[in-house]
Amino acid sequence: MNVQDVLAKMQELIAEQFALEAESITMDTSFEDDLGADSVDLMELVIAMEEEFEIGEVSEEDMPELKTVGDCVNYLVNKQK
């Protein structure tokens, strides 16, 4: 999957979890600042990512780096290589 494919799927996951329009979610969307996500929201999203993209478990060391949608998209693209 390329960046655009991963972004489209992430937009779907985030839109569903946060009750938003997928089109309103961009690579620059911040989970905390723009979506008001708390740690529980982020854990649920990471679990959804793990299942959707079949990447195994996201390590606790990587979690703090996933602050924006773009961070997650790039992380997922790199995990698939």
C-alpha positions as CSV (number, residue, x, y, z in Angstrom):
1,M,0.0,0.0,0.0
2,N,1.2,3.5,-0.7
3,V,0.8,6.6,1.4
4,Q,-2.5,7.6,-0.2
5,D,-4.0,4.1,0.3
6,V,-2.9,4.1,4.0
7,L,-4.2,7.7,4.5
8,A,-7.6,6.8,3.0
9,K,-7.9,3.8,5.3
10,M,-6.8,5.8,8.3
11,Q,-9.3,8.5,7.5
12,E,-12.0,5.8,7.6
13,L,-10.9,4.4,10.9
14,I,-10.5,7.9,12.6
15,A,-13.8,9.1,11.1
16,E,-15.6,6.1,12.6
17,Q,-14.0,6.4,16.0
18,F,-14.4,10.1,16.4
19,A,-17.7,10.6,14.5
20,L,-16.2,12.9,11.9
21,E,-16.3,13.3,8.1
22,A,-13.3,11.4,6.6
23,E,-12.6,14.3,4.3
24,S,-11.9,16.6,7.3
25,I,-9.0,14.5,8.4
26,T,-5.6,15.3,6.9
27,M,-2.0,14.2,7.4
28,D,-1.5,17.2,9.7
29,T,-4.5,16.4,11.9
30,S,-3.3,16.1,15.5
31,F,-5.0,13.5,17.7
32,E,-4.8,15.6,20.9
33,D,-5.0,19.1,19.6
34,D,-7.5,18.7,16.7
35,L,-9.5,15.7,17.8
36,G,-9.3,16.0,21.6
37,A,-8.2,12.4,21.9
38,D,-7.2,11.0,25.2
39,S,-5.0,8.0,26.0
40,V,-8.0,5.6,25.8
41,D,-9.0,7.0,22.3
42,L,-5.4,6.6,21.1
43,M,-5.2,3.0,22.4
44,E,-8.4,2.1,20.6
45,L,-7.1,3.6,17.4
46,V,-3.8,1.8,17.7
47,I,-5.6,-1.5,18.2
48,A,-7.8,-0.7,15.1
49,M,-4.6,0.0,13.1
50,E,-3.0,-3.2,14.2
51,E,-6.0,-5.2,13.1
52,E,-6.7,-3.3,9.9
53,F,-3.1,-3.3,8.6
54,E,-2.0,-6.6,10.2
55,I,1.2,-5.1,11.5
56,G,1.4,-6.9,14.8
57,E,1.6,-5.0,18.0
58,V,2.8,-1.3,18.0
59,S,5.6,-1.1,20.6
60,E,5.2,1.2,23.6
61,E,8.4,3.0,22.5
62,D,6.7,4.0,19.2
63,M,3.4,5.2,20.8
64,P,4.6,8.7,21.8
65,E,5.8,9.3,18.2
66,L,2.3,8.9,16.8
67,K,1.0,12.4,17.4
68,T,-0.6,13.2,14.0
69,V,-2.4,11.2,11.3
70,G,0.7,11.7,9.1
71,D,2.9,10.1,11.8
72,C,0.6,7.0,11.8
73,V,0.5,6.8,8.0
74,N,4.3,7.0,7.7
75,Y,4.7,4.5,10.5
76,L,2.3,2.0,8.7
77,V,3.9,2.5,5.3
78,N,7.4,1.8,6.9
79,K,6.0,-1.3,8.8
80,Q,4.9,-2.8,5.5
81,K,8.3,-2.7,3.9
